[in-house]
Amino acid sequence: MTNKELLYVEDALEHEAYMKNCCKKTSSQLTDPTLSSYICELHKKHTDLYNKFLNLL
């Protein structure tokens, strides 16, 4: 993996970690169960993406 590709993967990991944390925090603050469920699905999606990027390393 080139240095440029490594930097891209690191940036993507940071972004996905941030999105996971935002989704987790937001879902716990919502009172609407439908919206909270949707945000939980987004959390799972970002967790999956995070793991895929991590596996590239």
Residue pairs with C-beta under 8 A, 6 or more apart in sequence:
1 9
1 56
6 57
9 53
9 56
9 57
12 49
12 53
13 50
13 53
13 54
16 46
16 47
16 49
16 50
16 53
17 50
19 42
19 46
20 43
20 46
20 47
20 50
23 39
23 40
23 42
23 43
23 46
24 43
26 39
27 36
27 39
27 40
27 43
30 36
30 39
